[in-house]
Amino acid sequence: MSVFTVEGVVEQGVIRLKAGVHLPDHTKVLVVVPGIEVEPASRIMSPRLAHPEQASDFVIEVGEASEDAAV
């Protein structure tokens, strides 16, 4: 993969490259933003058992309902 580096600025949400730089439509680009700190995204962790040996306490039995079972 070859790399071409060019400077630009964001104006009203659109990246404007320096004058004289023209890229074909649908050109894949990578954007590196220097000097800006971004808040990390929230991360939701999967629940974990404090005592894995108690996992058997959470086993449930699933059965089939009869045709006339009321909801």
Gaussian input, Z-matrix of N, CA and C with variables (Angstrom, degrees):
# hf/3-21g

backbone

0 1
 N
 C     1     B1
 C     2     B2     1     A1
 N     3     B3     2     A2     1     D1
 C     4     B4     3     A3     2     D2
 C     5     B5     4     A4     3     D3
 N     6     B6     5     A5     4     D4
 C     7     B7     6     A6     5     D5
 C     8     B8     7     A7     6     D6
 N     9     B9     8     A8     7     D7
 C    10    B10     9     A9     8     D8
 C    11    B11    10    A10     9     D9
 N    12    B12    11    A11    10    D10
 C    13    B13    12    A12    11    D11
 C    14    B14    13    A13    12    D12
 N    15    B15    14    A14    13    D13
 C    16    B16    15    A15    14    D14
 C    17    B17    16    A16    15    D15
 N    18    B18    17    A17    16    D16
 C    19    B19    18    A18    17    D17
 C    20    B20    19    A19    18    D18
 N    21    B21    20    A20    19    D19
 C    22    B22    21    A21    20    D20
 C    23    B23    22    A22    21    D21
 N    24    B24    23    A23    22    D22
 C    25    B25    24    A24    23    D23
 C    26    B26    25    A25    24    D24
 N    27    B27    26    A26    25    D25
 C    28    B28    27    A27    26    D26
 C    29    B29    28    A28    27    D27
 N    30    B30    29    A29    28    D28
 C    31    B31    30    A30    29    D29
 C    32    B32    31    A31    30    D30
 N    33    B33    32    A32    31    D31
 C    34    B34    33    A33    32    D32
 C    35    B35    34    A34    33    D33
 N    36    B36    35    A35    34    D34
 C    37    B37    36    A36    35    D35
 C    38    B38    37    A37    36    D36
 N    39    B39    38    A38    37    D37
 C    40    B40    39    A39    38    D38
 C    41    B41    40    A40    39    D39
 N    42    B42    41    A41    40    D40
 C    43    B43    42    A42    41    D41
 C    44    B44    43    A43    42    D42
 N    45    B45    44    A44    43    D43
 C    46    B46    45    A45    44    D44
 C    47    B47    46    A46    45    D45
 N    48    B48    47    A47    46    D46
 C    49    B49    48    A48    47    D47
 C    50    B50    49    A49    48    D48
 N    51    B51    50    A50    49    D49
 C    52    B52    51    A51    50    D50
 C    53    B53    52    A52    51    D51
 N    54    B54    53    A53    52    D52
 C    55    B55    54    A54    53    D53
 C    56    B56    55    A55    54    D54
 N    57    B57    56    A56    55    D55
 C    58    B58    57    A57    56    D56
 C    59    B59    58    A58    57    D57
 N    60    B60    59    A59    58    D58
 C    61    B61    60    A60    59    D59
 C    62    B62    61    A61    60    D60
 N    63    B63    62    A62    61    D61
 C    64    B64    63    A63    62    D62
 C    65    B65    64    A64    63    D63
 N    66    B66    65    A65    64    D64
 C    67    B67    66    A66    65    D65
 C    68    B68    67    A67    66    D66
 N    69    B69    68    A68    67    D67
 C    70    B70    69    A69    68    D68
 C    71    B71    70    A70    69    D69
 N    72    B72    71    A71    70    D70
 C    73    B73    72    A72    71    D71
 C    74    B74    73    A73    72    D72
 N    75    B75    74    A74    73    D73
 C    76    B76    75    A75    74    D74
 C    77    B77    76    A76    75    D75
 N    78    B78    77    A77    76    D76
 C    79    B79    78    A78    77    D77
 C    80    B80    79    A79    78    D78
 N    81    B81    80    A80    79    D79
 C    82    B82    81    A81    80    D80
 C    83    B83    82    A82    81    D81
 N    84    B84    83    A83    82    D82
 C    85    B85    84    A84    83    D83
 C    86    B86    85    A85    84    D84
 N    87    B87    86    A86    85    D85
 C    88    B88    87    A87    86    D86
 C    89    B89    88    A88    87    D87
 N    90    B90    89    A89    88    D88
 C    91    B91    90    A90    89    D89
 C    92    B92    91    A91    90    D90
 N    93    B93    92    A92    91    D91
 C    94    B94    93    A93    92    D92
 C    95    B95    94    A94    93    D93
 N    96    B96    95    A95    94    D94
 C    97    B97    96    A96    95    D95
 C    98    B98    97    A97    96    D96
 N    99    B99    98    A98    97    D97
 C   100   B100    99    A99    98    D98
 C   101   B101   100   A100    99    D99
 N   102   B102   101   A101   100   D100
 C   103   B103   102   A102   101   D101
 C   104   B104   103   A103   102   D102
 N   105   B105   104   A104   103   D103
 C   106   B106   105   A105   104   D104
 C   107   B107   106   A106   105   D105
 N   108   B108   107   A107   106   D106
 C   109   B109   108   A108   107   D107
 C   110   B110   109   A109   108   D108
 N   111   B111   110   A110   109   D109
 C   112   B112   111   A111   110   D110
 C   113   B113   112   A112   111   D111
 N   114   B114   113   A113   112   D112
 C   115   B115   114   A114   113   D113
 C   116   B116   115   A115   114   D114
 N   117   B117   116   A116   115   D115
 C   118   B118   117   A117   116   D116
 C   119   B119   118   A118   117   D117
 N   120   B120   119   A119   118   D118
 C   121   B121   120   A120   119   D119
 C   122   B122   121   A121   120   D120
 N   123   B123   122   A122   121   D121
 C   124   B124   123   A123   122   D122
 C   125   B125   124   A124   123   D123
 N   126   B126   125   A125   124   D124
 C   127   B127   126   A126   125   D125
 C   128   B128   127   A127   126   D126
 N   129   B129   128   A128   127   D127
 C   130   B130   129   A129   128   D128
 C   131   B131   130   A130   129   D129
 N   132   B132   131   A131   130   D130
 C   133   B133   132   A132   131   D131
 C   134   B134   133   A133   132   D132
 N   135   B135   134   A134   133   D133
 C   136   B136   135   A135   134   D134
 C   137   B137   136   A136   135   D135
 N   138   B138   137   A137   136   D136
 C   139   B139   138   A138   137   D137
 C   140   B140   139   A139   138   D138
 N   141   B141   140   A140   139   D139
 C   142   B142   141   A141   140   D140
 C   143   B143   142   A142   141   D141
 N   144   B144   143   A143   142   D142
 C   145   B145   144   A144   143   D143
 C   146   B146   145   A145   144   D144
 N   147   B147   146   A146   145   D145
 C   148   B148   147   A147   146   D146
 C   149   B149   148   A148   147   D147
 N   150   B150   149   A149   148   D148
 C   151   B151   150   A150   149   D149
 C   152   B152   151   A151   150   D150
 N   153   B153   152   A152   151   D151
 C   154   B154   153   A153   152   D152
 C   155   B155   154   A154   153   D153
 N   156   B156   155   A155   154   D154
 C   157   B157   156   A156   155   D155
 C   158   B158   157   A157   156   D156
 N   159   B159   158   A158   157   D157
 C   160   B160   159   A159   158   D158
 C   161   B161   160   A160   159   D159
 N   162   B162   161   A161   160   D160
 C   163   B163   162   A162   161   D161
 C   164   B164   163   A163   162   D162
 N   165   B165   164   A164   163   D163
 C   166   B166   165   A165   164   D164
 C   167   B167   166   A166   165   D165
 N   168   B168   167   A167   166   D166
 C   169   B169   168   A168   167   D167
 C   170   B170   169   A169   168   D168
 N   171   B171   170   A170   169   D169
 C   172   B172   171   A171   170   D170
 C   173   B173   172   A172   171   D171
 N   174   B174   173   A173   172   D172
 C   175   B175   174   A174   173   D173
 C   176   B176   175   A175   174   D174
 N   177   B177   176   A176   175   D175
 C   178   B178   177   A177   176   D176
 C   179   B179   178   A178   177   D177
 N   180   B180   179   A179   178   D178
 C   181   B181   180   A180   179   D179
 C   182   B182   181   A181   180   D180
 N   183   B183   182   A182   181   D181
 C   184   B184   183   A183   182   D182
 C   185   B185   184   A184   183   D183
 N   186   B186   185   A185   184   D184
 C   187   B187   186   A186   185   D185
 C   188   B188   187   A187   186   D186
 N   189   B189   188   A188   187   D187
 C   190   B190   189   A189   188   D188
 C   191   B191   190   A190   189   D189
 N   192   B192   191   A191   190   D190
 C   193   B193   192   A192   191   D191
 C   194   B194   193   A193   192   D192
 N   195   B195   194   A194   193   D193
 C   196   B196   195   A195   194   D194
 C   197   B197   196   A196   195   D195
 N   198   B198   197   A197   196   D196
 C   199   B199   198   A198   197   D197
 C   200   B200   199   A199   198   D198
 N   201   B201   200   A200   199   D199
 C   202   B202   201   A201   200   D200
 C   203   B203   202   A202   201   D201
 N   204   B204   203   A203   202   D202
 C   205   B205   204   A204   203   D203
 C   206   B206   205   A205   204   D204
 N   207   B207   206   A206   205   D205
 C   208   B208   207   A207   206   D206
 C   209   B209   208   A208   207   D207
 N   210   B210   209   A209   208   D208
 C   211   B211   210   A210   209   D209
 C   212   B212   211   A211   210   D210

   B1=1.4502
   B2=1.5255
   B3=1.2985
   B4=1.4602
   B5=1.5230
   B6=1.3239
   B7=1.4662
   B8=1.5220
   B9=1.3232
   B10=1.4598
   B11=1.5210
   B12=1.3123
   B13=1.4654
   B14=1.5184
   B15=1.3325
   B16=1.4594
   B17=1.5238
   B18=1.3179
   B19=1.4594
   B20=1.5251
   B21=1.3182
   B22=1.4575
   B23=1.5129
   B24=1.3325
   B25=1.4668
   B26=1.5202
   B27=1.3286
   B28=1.4577
   B29=1.5211
   B30=1.3194
   B31=1.4603
   B32=1.5199
   B33=1.3211
   B34=1.4648
   B35=1.5273
   B36=1.3210
   B37=1.4635
   B38=1.5138
   B39=1.3296
   B40=1.4594
   B41=1.5246
   B42=1.3285
   B43=1.4628
   B44=1.5266
   B45=1.3166
   B46=1.4677
   B47=1.5286
   B48=1.3357
   B49=1.4549
   B50=1.5135
   B51=1.3457
   B52=1.4660
   B53=1.5290
   B54=1.3328
   B55=1.4626
   B56=1.5218
   B57=1.3003
   B58=1.4510
   B59=1.5177
   B60=1.3417
   B61=1.4682
   B62=1.5219
   B63=1.3130
   B64=1.4655
   B65=1.5199
   B66=1.3199
   B67=1.4597
   B68=1.5216
   B69=1.3139
   B70=1.4672
   B71=1.5299
   B72=1.3362
   B73=1.4634
   B74=1.5233
   B75=1.3144
   B76=1.4742
   B77=1.5281
   B78=1.3376
   B79=1.4591
   B80=1.5204
   B81=1.3318
   B82=1.4633
   B83=1.5153
   B84=1.3222
   B85=1.4584
   B86=1.5252
   B87=1.3286
   B88=1.4594
   B89=1.5135
   B90=1.3349
   B91=1.4604
   B92=1.5299
   B93=1.3255
   B94=1.4565
   B95=1.5175
   B96=1.3394
   B97=1.4606
   B98=1.5211
   B99=1.3513
   B100=1.4598
   B101=1.5236
   B102=1.3332
   B103=1.4634
   B104=1.5147
   B105=1.3117
   B106=1.4739
   B107=1.5237
   B108=1.3342
   B109=1.4610
   B110=1.5210
   B111=1.3025
   B112=1.4593
   B113=1.5198
   B114=1.3379
   B115=1.4646
   B116=1.5271
   B117=1.3197
   B118=1.4607
   B119=1.5336
   B120=1.3026
   B121=1.4612
   B122=1.5251
   B123=1.3197
   B124=1.4587
   B125=1.5208
   B126=1.2827
   B127=1.4578
   B128=1.5152
   B129=1.3083
   B130=1.4599
   B131=1.5215
   B132=1.2928
   B133=1.4552
   B134=1.5311
   B135=1.3082
   B136=1.4494
   B137=1.5158
   B138=1.3325
   B139=1.4661
   B140=1.5261
   B141=1.3063
   B142=1.4622
   B143=1.5213
   B144=1.3071
   B145=1.4535
   B146=1.5243
   B147=1.3295
   B148=1.4582
   B149=1.5239
   B150=1.3278
   B151=1.4679
   B152=1.5292
   B153=1.3364
   B154=1.4631
   B155=1.5248
   B156=1.3067
   B157=1.4753
   B158=1.5277
   B159=1.3357
   B160=1.4645
   B161=1.5319
   B162=1.3224
   B163=1.4663
   B164=1.5181
   B165=1.3210
   B166=1.4643
   B167=1.5305
   B168=1.3369
   B169=1.4634
   B170=1.5302
   B171=1.3291
   B172=1.4539
   B173=1.5297
   B174=1.3232
   B175=1.4567
   B176=1.5176
   B177=1.3518
   B178=1.4632
   B179=1.5165
   B180=1.3002
   B181=1.4466
   B182=1.5178
   B183=1.3251
   B184=1.4616
   B185=1.5119
   B186=1.3174
   B187=1.4531
   B188=1.5130
   B189=1.3305
   B190=1.4560
   B191=1.5142
   B192=1.3301
   B193=1.4739
   B194=1.5191
   B195=1.3174
   B196=1.4697
   B197=1.5155
   B198=1.3546
   B199=1.4624
   B200=1.5186
   B201=1.3126
   B202=1.4627
   B203=1.5417
   B204=1.3046
   B205=1.4738
   B206=1.5250
   B207=1.3106
   B208=1.4699
   B209=1.5133
   B210=1.3026
   B211=1.4520
   B212=1.5109
   A1=107.66
   A2=116.08
   A3=119.71
   A4=109.36
   A5=116.50
   A6=121.26
   A7=109.11
   A8=115.74
   A9=123.37
   A10=106.07
   A11=117.99
   A12=121.76
   A13=109.30
   A14=115.72
   A15=121.48
   A16=108.42
   A17=116.37
   A18=120.91
   A19=109.56
   A20=115.71
   A21=121.08
   A22=109.62
   A23=116.25
   A24=122.18
   A25=108.51
   A26=115.69
   A27=120.97
   A28=108.12
   A29=116.65
   A30=122.79
   A31=108.34
   A32=116.28
   A33=122.79
   A34=111.33
   A35=115.64
   A36=121.46
   A37=115.25
   A38=118.62
   A39=122.19
   A40=108.51
   A41=116.62
   A42=120.46
   A43=108.73
   A44=115.71
   A45=122.20
   A46=107.78
   A47=115.88
   A48=120.61
   A49=109.60
   A50=115.87
   A51=121.13
   A52=109.72
   A53=115.69
   A54=120.85
   A55=110.22
   A56=115.92
   A57=120.93
   A58=114.06
   A59=118.14
   A60=120.69
   A61=107.89
   A62=116.08
   A63=121.45
   A64=108.44
   A65=116.43
   A66=121.68
   A67=108.29
   A68=117.87
   A69=120.11
   A70=111.02
   A71=116.74
   A72=120.91
   A73=109.64
   A74=115.08
   A75=124.45
   A76=112.99
   A77=117.42
   A78=120.52
   A79=108.70
   A80=118.07
   A81=121.18
   A82=108.32
   A83=116.67
   A84=121.26
   A85=109.62
   A86=116.34
   A87=123.21
   A88=106.32
   A89=117.19
   A90=121.11
   A91=108.61
   A92=116.61
   A93=123.27
   A94=106.55
   A95=116.98
   A96=121.10
   A97=108.80
   A98=117.64
   A99=120.20
   A100=111.84
   A101=116.07
   A102=121.42
   A103=116.52
   A104=118.66
   A105=120.22
   A106=108.07
   A107=115.63
   A108=119.77
   A109=108.68
   A110=116.22
   A111=122.44
   A112=108.52
   A113=116.08
   A114=120.58
   A115=108.82
   A116=117.89
   A117=118.78
   A118=110.07
   A119=115.65
   A120=120.62
   A121=109.57
   A122=116.24
   A123=120.18
   A124=108.88
   A125=115.05
   A126=119.59
   A127=108.40
   A128=115.94
   A129=121.35
   A130=107.33
   A131=114.77
   A132=120.32
   A133=109.74
   A134=116.67
   A135=121.64
   A136=108.47
   A137=116.83
   A138=117.81
   A139=110.78
   A140=115.90
   A141=122.14
   A142=108.03
   A143=115.16
   A144=119.65
   A145=109.20
   A146=116.04
   A147=119.91
   A148=109.82
   A149=115.09
   A150=120.99
   A151=108.18
   A152=118.24
   A153=121.50
   A154=114.10
   A155=116.70
   A156=119.31
   A157=111.69
   A158=117.96
   A159=121.76
   A160=112.45
   A161=118.24
   A162=121.67
   A163=111.63
   A164=117.71
   A165=120.15
   A166=111.90
   A167=118.94
   A168=121.71
   A169=111.66
   A170=117.42
   A171=121.09
   A172=112.94
   A173=118.23
   A174=121.86
   A175=107.92
   A176=116.00
   A177=119.88
   A178=109.24
   A179=115.72
   A180=121.00
   A181=107.76
   A182=115.88
   A183=120.73
   A184=107.58
   A185=115.32
   A186=120.17
   A187=110.14
   A188=116.11
   A189=120.37
   A190=109.43
   A191=115.29
   A192=120.49
   A193=108.74
   A194=116.06
   A195=119.46
   A196=109.03
   A197=116.64
   A198=120.97
   A199=112.85
   A200=117.39
   A201=119.97
   A202=112.90
   A203=116.44
   A204=119.57
   A205=108.97
   A206=116.22
   A207=120.90
   A208=109.10
   A209=114.96
   A210=119.61
   A211=109.03
   D1=127.62
   D2=175.85
   D3=-90.53
   D4=155.92
   D5=-176.84
   D6=-128.32
   D7=133.44
   D8=175.68
   D9=-123.17
   D10=125.86
   D11=-176.93
   D12=-107.91
   D13=133.00
   D14=179.19
   D15=-143.37
   D16=147.05
   D17=-179.77
   D18=-94.62
   D19=149.01
   D20=176.96
   D21=-154.53
   D22=179.96
   D23=177.01
   D24=-135.33
   D25=158.62
   D26=176.25
   D27=-97.72
   D28=126.08
   D29=176.64
   D30=-128.17
   D31=116.23
   D32=-179.20
   D33=53.10
   D34=42.80
   D35=176.03
   D36=80.57
   D37=3.01
   D38=-179.39
   D39=-114.69
   D40=135.01
   D41=177.85
   D42=-81.63
   D43=121.77
   D44=178.53
   D45=-108.21
   D46=121.14
   D47=178.63
   D48=-83.59
   D49=163.12
   D50=177.77
   D51=-55.52
   D52=152.99
   D53=178.67
   D54=-56.26
   D55=140.54
   D56=177.39
   D57=90.34
   D58=-6.51
   D59=179.23
   D60=-99.74
   D61=119.00
   D62=179.64
   D63=-127.49
   D64=124.32
   D65=177.34
   D66=-111.49
   D67=143.81
   D68=177.90
   D69=-64.06
   D70=149.51
   D71=175.61
   D72=-54.98
   D73=146.01
   D74=177.60
   D75=68.84
   D76=17.69
   D77=174.48
   D78=-70.43
   D79=129.69
   D80=176.33
   D81=-74.15
   D82=134.65
   D83=179.65
   D84=-133.32
   D85=157.46
   D86=171.58
   D87=-113.77
   D88=135.80
   D89=-178.90
   D90=-112.64
   D91=122.63
   D92=176.53
   D93=-111.14
   D94=124.26
   D95=-177.22
   D96=-111.29
   D97=105.13
   D98=-179.00
   D99=-81.47
   D100=148.17
   D101=171.20
   D102=74.20
   D103=15.34
   D104=178.37
   D105=-123.86
   D106=131.07
   D107=176.14
   D108=-99.62
   D109=132.32
   D110=-178.80
   D111=-112.82
   D112=136.00
   D113=176.76
   D114=-63.01
   D115=132.58
   D116=177.04
   D117=-65.76
   D118=147.37
   D119=179.12
   D120=-66.73
   D121=149.67
   D122=176.52
   D123=-64.55
   D124=145.92
   D125=179.40
   D126=-123.67
   D127=122.39
   D128=178.81
   D129=-100.25
   D130=117.44
   D131=-177.45
   D132=-88.58
   D133=151.16
   D134=174.16
   D135=-71.12
   D136=143.04
   D137=178.91
   D138=-66.04
   D139=147.06
   D140=178.18
   D141=-128.65
   D142=146.03
   D143=176.53
   D144=-76.18
   D145=134.17
   D146=176.13
   D147=-66.55
   D148=-32.41
   D149=-179.93
   D150=-128.96
   D151=89.48
   D152=-176.27
   D153=-54.97
   D154=-24.60
   D155=179.01
   D156=-65.82
   D157=-13.61
   D158=178.58
   D159=-91.50
   D160=8.15
   D161=-178.07
   D162=-56.91
   D163=-34.09
   D164=-179.06
   D165=-63.75
   D166=-20.70
   D167=177.61
   D168=-67.19
   D169=-16.91
   D170=-174.99
   D171=-106.48
   D172=9.38
   D173=179.26
   D174=-74.49
   D175=133.36
   D176=177.36
   D177=-120.03
   D178=157.02
   D179=178.31
   D180=-106.22
   D181=129.42
   D182=-179.70
   D183=-109.46
   D184=128.19
   D185=179.21
   D186=-125.17
   D187=167.52
   D188=178.65
   D189=-87.92
   D190=140.79
   D191=178.56
   D192=-84.08
   D193=148.58
   D194=177.73
   D195=-76.71
   D196=164.59
   D197=-177.88
   D198=-59.73
   D199=-34.04
   D200=-176.21
   D201=-95.98
   D202=19.54
   D203=179.00
   D204=-70.58
   D205=130.13
   D206=179.16
   D207=-84.63
   D208=147.30
   D209=179.61
   D210=-104.66

